[in-house]
């Protein structure tokens, strides 16, 4: 893998790295490390190998398997994520009381790495809005969130400025800002081709606009985590200096283990952390933790009813389906039944009128001719009471046939809905019809990769 850096980029980085330039250049001739983060609410598949030092559930793998052909990946038992970006965990643990009930926004969330990480870090009483500005990416985000299995999350597709309607609402905001992608040069040739000093300047302006747009939605004393996968000062520390001047923000200094080899960056009052691939076992990355000290009005989340609660007799049909039914309310949207966390019910009614919603809570079932047909997202839910359903544990070959929507023979002679599992994790539903079955895996999710 030979990398030809753009000349202007090389010039900038040589000035910055000096004697380290050779190491930086050399590491770009090597493959990127492969890392995953295990879902603490599901069974892990393989005993992972080397732990990533700044995160509890993150691991390096010795080689890159074909994740698409691993049923555990589709069951949400782990997420494939770049190691440096898992440092998000330290920023939260060192700046926020994670035992509290928090309102969290992940603004630029697709494909879902940081959102699934946030869901594993915040308490079950907290709530996450996982937003993606680009519509085509929002459906991939929703799919990855469903696989993770949490109900305390709303997936939205709204522009940053729309969040001004939620004035002073969020305790924590994560902005993984669209950037020039310098930190991804090792694994993404496209990022190299698109790079130019003009593009860096353009990204910096866009990042400032995003920060300005959403700043009013952060409450007083709330925490903003800003990150990029780039090295440029324009997109990182210069934006932080600008934020401090515009909004008098306060920067939170983190304590780092020196063996992590993460560089602390200070400029004026701004503090950030830079990851170089020749120093850390990960890609290039930058992150900063900012506290809002200015006064901020907060909205009241009251208003018109937006949801229709499911009738009592319908709710009674769900007897035994959920592990903690008392924590949820069931709403009905046409024929679809969805579970929403009870403490956030009124907030969600309000928020769903302000934002463009892709998915909310966990869809449980669809009503057809007075029968409940279980929804795929509920098979993946951490709140599913598996013991209530007929379960069929699949082999890897059977699981892949199911995920491809190919012919599958299980549960012969039986009738009714069955939960298919792999390694004990819910994978999806089938409807057993005696001598055959209906595969209920969503068509749009099916694996198209050959054997």
C-alpha positions in Angstrom: 0.0 0.0 0.0 1.9 3.1 -1.1 0.4 6.4 -0.2 1.1 9.6 -2.0 0.1 12.4 0.3 -1.1 15.6 -1.3 1.9 17.9 -1.5 0.3 20.7 0.6 -0.7 18.2 3.3 2.8 16.7 3.4 4.3 20.2 3.8 2.0 21.1 6.7 2.6 17.8 8.5 6.4 17.9 8.1 6.4 21.3 9.7 4.3 20.0 12.6 5.8 16.5 13.1 9.5 17.4 12.4 11.6 14.3 13.3 8.4 12.1 13.6 7.4 12.6 10.0 9.2 9.4 8.8 7.3 7.3 11.4 4.0 8.9 10.4 4.7 8.2 6.7 5.8 4.6 7.5 2.7 3.7 9.4 0.6 4.7 6.4 2.2 1.8 4.5 0.7 -0.7 7.1 -2.9 -1.9 7.3 -5.2 -0.3 9.8 -5.8 -2.1 13.1 -9.1 -3.9 13.3 -11.2 -3.3 16.4 -14.7 -4.1 17.8 -16.7 -3.0 20.8 -18.8 -5.7 22.5 -22.4 -5.1 23.4 -22.5 -5.5 27.3 -26.2 -6.4 27.1 -25.7 -9.4 24.7 -23.6 -12.6 24.6 -20.2 -11.9 23.1 -19.2 -14.5 20.5 -15.4 -14.9 20.6 -13.3 -14.3 23.6 -11.7 -11.1 22.3 -7.9 -10.7 22.2 -6.2 -7.5 23.2 -8.2 -4.8 25.0 -8.2 -1.2 23.9 -6.8 0.6 26.9 -9.3 3.5 27.1 -12.5 1.6 26.8 -14.1 -1.2 28.8 -15.6 -3.2 26.0 -13.3 -2.4 23.1 -10.9 -5.0 21.6 -8.3 -5.3 18.8 -8.6 -8.3 16.6 -5.5 -10.0 15.1 -7.1 -10.1 11.6 -10.1 -8.7 9.8 -12.9 -11.4 9.5 -15.7 -11.0 7.0 -18.1 -9.3 9.4 -21.0 -9.6 7.0 -20.8 -13.4 7.2 -20.9 -13.4 11.1 -24.4 -13.9 12.4 -23.3 -12.4 15.8 -22.6 -9.1 14.0 -26.2 -9.0 12.7 -27.6 -9.9 16.1 -25.9 -6.8 17.5 -23.5 -8.6 19.9 -20.7 -6.2 18.8 -20.0 -3.2 16.6 -17.0 -2.7 14.4 -15.5 0.6 15.4 -12.2 2.4 15.0 -10.2 2.3 18.3 -9.3 6.0 18.6 -12.9 7.1 18.4 -13.7 4.8 21.4 -11.9 7.4 23.5 -15.4 9.0 23.7 -15.8 6.8 26.8 -13.1 8.6 28.7 -14.5 12.0 27.9 -17.8 11.1 29.3 -16.6 9.2 32.3 -14.4 12.1 33.3 -16.9 14.9 32.7 -20.4 13.6 33.4 -22.1 11.7 36.2 -23.3 8.7 34.1 -25.5 7.4 37.0 -27.9 10.3 36.4 -30.8 10.4 34.1 -29.3 12.3 31.1 -30.6 13.8 27.9 -28.0 13.1 25.2 -27.7 14.2 21.6 -25.4 12.6 19.0 -25.8 15.1 16.2 -23.9 13.6 13.2 -24.5 10.0 14.2 -24.3 7.7 11.1 -23.4 4.9 10.8 -23.9 4.6 14.6 -20.5 3.9 16.3 -20.7 6.7 18.8 -24.5 6.3 19.4 -24.2 2.6 20.2 -21.3 3.4 22.5 -23.3 6.2 24.2 -26.2 3.7 24.7 -23.8 1.3 26.5 -22.4 4.2 28.7 -25.5 6.1 29.8 -28.0 4.7 32.3 -31.2 2.9 31.3 -33.1 6.0 32.7 -31.3 8.3 30.2 -32.3 9.1 26.7 -30.5 9.5 23.4 -31.4 11.3 20.3 -29.3 9.9 17.5 -29.5 12.3 14.5 -28.1 12.1 11.0 -28.4 15.0 8.7 -28.1 13.0 5.4 -31.3 11.1 4.8 -29.7 8.1 3.0 -27.4 7.5 5.9 -30.2 7.9 8.5 -31.7 4.5 7.6 -28.3 2.7 8.1 -28.1 4.5 11.5 -31.6 3.3 12.4 -30.7 -0.3 11.4 -27.5 -0.3 13.6 -29.4 1.2 16.5 -32.0 -1.5 16.3 -29.4 -4.2 16.3 -27.9 -2.8 19.5 -31.2 -3.5 21.2 -32.0 -0.3 23.3 -35.4 1.3 23.6 -34.3 4.6 25.1 -33.3 6.1 21.8 -34.9 8.2 19.0 -33.4 8.2 15.5 -33.9 11.5 13.7 -33.0 13.1 10.4 -32.9 16.8 11.0 -30.6 19.8 10.2 -28.5 21.1 13.1 -30.4 24.5 13.2 -33.7 22.7 13.9 -32.4 21.7 17.3 -32.6 25.4 18.4 -36.3 24.6 19.0 -35.0 22.4 21.9 -33.5 25.3 23.7 -31.4 24.3 26.8 -32.6 20.7 26.6 -29.5 18.5 26.4 -27.2 17.6 29.3 -24.6 16.2 26.8 -24.1 16.7 23.1 -21.6 14.8 20.9 -20.6 16.5 17.6 -18.5 14.2 15.4 -18.2 16.9 12.8 -17.9 16.3 9.1 -14.3 17.0 8.3 -11.5 16.7 5.8 -10.7 13.2 6.9 -6.9 13.4 7.2 -6.9 10.8 10.0 -8.5 8.3 7.6 -5.8 8.5 4.9 -4.5 5.0 5.8 -7.7 3.2 5.2 -9.6 5.5 2.7 -7.9 6.5 -0.6 -11.0 8.6 -1.4 -10.2 10.9 1.6 -6.7 11.5 0.0 -8.2 12.3 -3.4 -10.7 14.8 -1.9 -8.2 16.6 0.3 -7.2 20.2 -0.5 -6.4 23.3 1.6 -9.6 24.8 0.3 -11.6 21.8 1.5 -10.0 22.1 4.9 -11.1 25.8 5.1 -14.6 24.8 3.9 -14.9 22.1 6.5 -13.8 24.5 9.2 -16.5 27.0 8.3 -19.1 24.2 8.2 -18.1 23.0 11.6 -18.4 26.5 13.1 -21.9 26.8 11.6 -22.9 23.4 13.1 -21.5 24.5 16.5 -23.4 27.8 16.3 -26.6 26.1 15.2 -26.8 23.6 18.1 -25.2 25.6 20.9 -28.5 26.9 22.2 -29.8 23.4 22.6 -27.1 22.6 25.3 -28.2 23.5 28.8 -26.3 25.7 31.2 -23.4 23.6 32.6 -24.1 21.0 29.9 -21.2 19.2 28.2 -20.3 19.3 24.5 -17.9 16.7 23.1 -16.5 17.9 19.8 -14.4 15.5 17.7 -13.1 15.1 14.1 -10.9 12.5 12.3 -8.5 15.1 11.1 -5.3 16.8 12.2 -5.7 20.4 10.9 -5.7 23.2 13.3 -8.4 25.1 11.3 -10.8 22.3 12.0 -9.8 21.5 15.6 -8.1 23.9 18.0 -8.9 27.1 15.9 -12.6 26.2 16.0 -12.3 25.7 19.8 -10.6 29.1 20.3 -13.4 30.6 18.1 -16.1 28.8 20.3 -14.5 30.2 23.4 -14.5 33.7 22.1 -18.0 33.5 20.8 -19.6 31.7 23.7 -17.2 31.9 26.6 -17.0 28.1 26.7 -14.9 26.3 29.4 -12.6 23.4 28.5 -12.4 20.3 30.7 -8.9 18.8 31.1 -8.8 15.0 31.2 -6.3 12.8 32.9 -4.5 10.6 30.5 -2.3 7.6 31.0 1.1 8.4 29.5 1.3 4.9 27.9 -1.7 5.8 25.7 0.6 8.3 23.8 -2.3 10.7 23.2 -1.1 14.3 22.6 -2.7 17.1 24.7 -3.2 20.3 22.7 -3.5 23.7 24.3 -4.1 26.9 22.4 -5.3 30.1 24.2 -7.9 28.6 26.6 -8.8 25.7 24.4 -7.8 22.1 25.3 -8.0 19.1 23.0 -6.5 15.7 22.5 -4.9 14.5 19.2 -4.3 10.9 18.2 -1.6 10.1 15.7 -1.5 6.6 14.1 2.3 6.3 14.5 1.8 6.7 18.3 -1.5 5.1 19.1 -2.9 1.8 17.8 -5.7 3.5 15.9 -6.4 6.1 13.2 -5.9 9.9 13.4 -8.5 11.6 15.6 -9.1 14.8 17.7 -11.5 15.3 20.6 -12.3 18.0 23.1 -14.7 18.4 26.1 -16.4 21.7 26.6 -18.7 22.9 29.3 -21.3 25.6 28.7 -21.0 28.2 31.4 -23.3 30.9 29.9 -26.9 31.3 31.0 -29.4 29.4 28.9 -33.2 29.4 28.9 -34.8 26.0 28.8 -37.9 25.0 26.9 -40.9 23.3 28.6 -41.6 20.0 26.8 -45.4 20.3 27.1 -48.0 20.6 24.4 -50.4 18.7 22.2 -50.6 15.0 22.4 -48.7 13.3 19.6 -49.0 9.6 20.5 -52.0 7.3 20.8 -51.7 4.8 23.6 -52.6 1.2 22.6 -55.9 0.1 24.0 -55.7 -1.9 27.3 -56.9 -5.1 25.6 -54.1 -4.8 23.1 -51.5 -4.2 25.8 -52.7 -7.3 27.6 -51.7 -9.4 24.6 -48.1 -8.5 25.4 -48.3 -10.2 28.7 -44.9 -11.9 29.1 -43.2 -10.4 26.0 -41.0 -7.9 27.9 -38.5 -8.2 30.7 -39.5 -5.0 32.5 -43.0 -4.1 31.2 -43.5 -1.5 33.9 -40.7 0.7 32.4 -42.6 1.2 29.1 -45.7 2.4 27.6 -47.1 0.9 24.3 -48.2 3.3 21.7 -50.1 2.5 18.5 -49.3 4.0 15.1 -51.8 2.7 12.6 -51.2 -1.0 12.9 -47.7 -0.8 14.5 -47.2 -1.1 18.2 -44.1 0.6 19.7 -42.7 0.6 23.2 -41.6 4.0 24.6 -39.8 4.4 27.9 -42.4 5.7 30.4 -40.2 8.5 32.0 -39.6 10.1 28.5 -43.1 9.7 27.2 -44.1 13.4 27.3 -40.7 14.6 26.2 -40.9 12.4 23.2 -44.4 13.6 22.3 -43.0 17.1 22.2 -39.7 16.2 20.4 -41.4 14.1 17.7 -43.4 17.2 16.7 -40.1 19.3 16.3 -37.8 16.8 14.5 -38.0 14.5 11.5 -38.3 11.1 13.2 -36.9 7.9 11.5 -37.6 5.5 14.4 -38.5 5.7 18.0 -38.3 3.3 21.0 -38.6 -0.3 19.8 -41.3 -1.5 17.4 -42.9 -4.6 19.1 -45.5 -6.0 16.6 -47.9 -5.3 13.9 -51.6 -6.0 14.3 -53.0 -8.1 11.4 -56.6 -9.5 11.7 -56.5 -9.3 15.5 -53.2 -11.2 15.6 -49.8 -9.8 16.7 -47.0 -10.3 14.2 -43.7 -9.6 16.0 -41.4 -6.9 14.6 -37.8 -7.6 13.7 -36.5 -4.9 16.0 -38.1 -6.6 19.0 -36.2 -9.8 18.2 -33.0 -7.7 18.7 -34.2 -5.9 21.8 -32.4 -6.3 25.1 -35.8 -6.0 26.8 -37.2 -9.1 25.0 -38.3 -11.9 27.3 -36.9 -14.8 25.1 -38.3 -17.4 27.4 -41.8 -16.4 26.5 -41.3 -17.5 22.9 -40.5 -20.8 21.1 -36.8 -20.5 20.5 -34.7 -22.2 17.8 -30.9 -21.9 18.2 -29.3 -21.9 14.7 -26.0 -23.2 13.4 -23.9 -20.7 11.5 -25.0 -22.2 8.2 -28.6 -22.0 9.1 -28.2 -18.4 10.4 -26.6 -17.3 7.2 -29.4 -18.9 5.2 -31.9 -17.1 7.3 -30.1 -13.7 6.9 -30.0 -14.2 3.1 -33.7 -15.1 3.1 -32.9 -18.5 1.6 -34.8 -21.7 2.2 -34.5 -22.8 5.8 -35.8 -25.9 7.5 -36.3 -25.7 11.3 -39.2 -26.5 13.7 -40.8 -29.0 11.4 -44.3 -30.0 12.4 -44.7 -26.9 14.6 -46.9 -23.9 14.0 -46.7 -20.3 15.2 -44.0 -17.6 15.6 -40.6 -18.7 16.7 -37.6 -16.6 17.7 -34.4 -17.7 16.0 -31.2 -17.2 18.0 -27.5 -17.5 17.4 -25.2 -17.9 20.3 -28.2 -17.1 22.5 -28.9 -13.7 20.9 -32.1 -13.0 19.1 -31.6 -12.9 15.3 -35.1 -12.6 14.0 -38.5 -14.3 13.6 -40.0 -17.0 11.5 -43.6 -18.1 11.2 -43.7 -21.9 11.4 -46.4 -23.5 9.2 -46.0 -27.2 9.8 -44.1 -28.4 6.8 -42.6 -25.0 5.8 -42.0 -21.6 7.2 -42.2 -17.9 6.5 -38.9 -16.1 6.9 -39.7 -12.7 8.5 -36.2 -11.2 8.2 -36.5 -7.6 6.7 -35.9 -7.8 2.9 -33.9 -4.6 2.9 -31.5 -5.9 5.5 -30.8 -9.3 3.8 -27.2 -10.3 3.1 -26.3 -10.2 -0.5 -22.7 -11.4 -0.2 -22.0 -14.8 -1.8 -21.0 -17.9 0.2 
